Amino acid sequence: MAKSDGKVKVMGRWHCPFTMRARIALNIKSVNYELVEARPWDGQSQVLHESKSNPVMVHGDKSICESLNIVEYIDEIWPYAPSIVPSDPLERVTARFWAGYLKDQVLHIYDLSMQTHSQQLDEF
């Protein structure tokens, strides 16, 4: 199997910003994939449960977790243009810094919004 061969699945919540990050990277590279909606309450997403991460990308027989790792994997496995991750080491480390910073900020806001949504459902 060539390294870019194999079926691609993204397991996560469609509205999760980290799942969106992985999907955007796949779309930039024009990679066909299947979105598998994660439903942790019904035990359907075993790989997602084992990794304790959202999203998980399955490529052939390989599982990759964490959206930033997935983006780097996509850029390396499908190296044709456009490139997602800068090739210059300083630019790459700067991009990783800002991606990590934004991840922390988005995660905080996303968690707050999910808590608010959950509270609204409880009150309903």
Summary of the structure (lengths in Angstrom):
residues: 124
radius of gyration: 15.8
end to end distance: 51.5
largest distance: 52.3
contacts: 315
relative contact order: 0.15
helix: 54%
strand: 14%
